């Protein structure tokens, strides 16, 4: 109890979550009166990051850096415009479709929202869309980032759950596509009610020219996802090949990627990777302390009094994670909850850890779009000048659709496991 109190107090006064985890673990060791546990402390931290799968994290982040520096994002938006831009609410469809394409390269919700807000919101405003709606829609499009591979959150989860990184990335494909389709349904309904403007109509020749110009940029997600699905490469190897593909496309096709900027991009990727890896190391220590203190067993005993079957457990987990996700960022939330909930899911209710991981990630990412924090809304607001509170209100139907997906995943595990062998 004192350990939990120390952790929560540190977190709410603004101490970084990684330090909160480490200090909480130290507090438990001191309170337990078993100082010999300090000898295992550094070993547990090192063991937490001693995983081949984690090498994919800096590589995926580097892909995003190269993509942004190589002008690839703009061409992906043009490609989406060629497909759906002429429909009613065409730019709204383009926003979601372009986010889906970018998600297959970038894998980070907040980074994706920051990038796409700069591109899509001004364009939507020019066509008469409300700024708050445009920014909020872009924030929900960014939700696809951690679901459709590559995904840093899936990589972190796979290491914590000791499952294949490739399997986790594949498990996110179908739910990501379903969520995209559900968002399209909302746009179609809102477009007919509010008479959203049609995009500029393109002739078949113009459309073909745009597709041919942007087509090479799709080589990057094809290389990443295709090599994993076909078994030609694992997640880490596909990330390395994807980084090379991004550099080649940016250098020789878009001709906007400059080699002189590569050290700067690698430095930014290294800094962000170091933050994530420190969180993973701290989580390993905290998980070890939780297991030593028999916290998962106590939590399992309580959950079994509330949830009688796997479906009711998943629905209960959805509520718990949504609440946690509203105040804690995605990866820290993942690190805090998985050590407690995963053993209950797999050992008590027999839930596939890969299916459980998809549900956990979607819940925590949806929390980034929920008050009181709503980090993705604040990112979009910082870029566009929109109001976070109003953004949440005008995009509530999208929140509802994401909740529907979570319910469907809770009832039908095959939605996440169908593409796995």
Protein Blocks (a to p, Z undefined) as FASTA:
>chain_A
ZZmmmmmmmmmnopafklmmmmmmmmmmmmnopaklmmmmmmmmmmmmmcfklmmmmmmm
mmmmmmmmnommmmmmmmmmmmmmmpghklmmmmmmmmmmmmmmnopaklmmmmmmmmmm
mmmmmnopafklmmmmmmmmmmmmmmmccdfklmmmmmmnopafklmmmmmmmmmmmmmm
mmmmmmmmmmmmnopacdddddfklmmmmmmmmmmmmmmmmmmmmmmmnopacfklmmmm
mmmmmmmmmmmmnopacfklmmmmmmmmmmmmmmmmmmmmmmmmmmmmmmmnommmmmmm
mmmmmmmbfklmmmmmmmmmmmmmmmgcfklmmmmmmmmmmmmmmmmnopafklmmmmmm
mmmmmmmmccfklmmlmmmmmmnopafklmmmmmmmmmmmmmmmmmmmmmmmmlmmmmpZ
Z
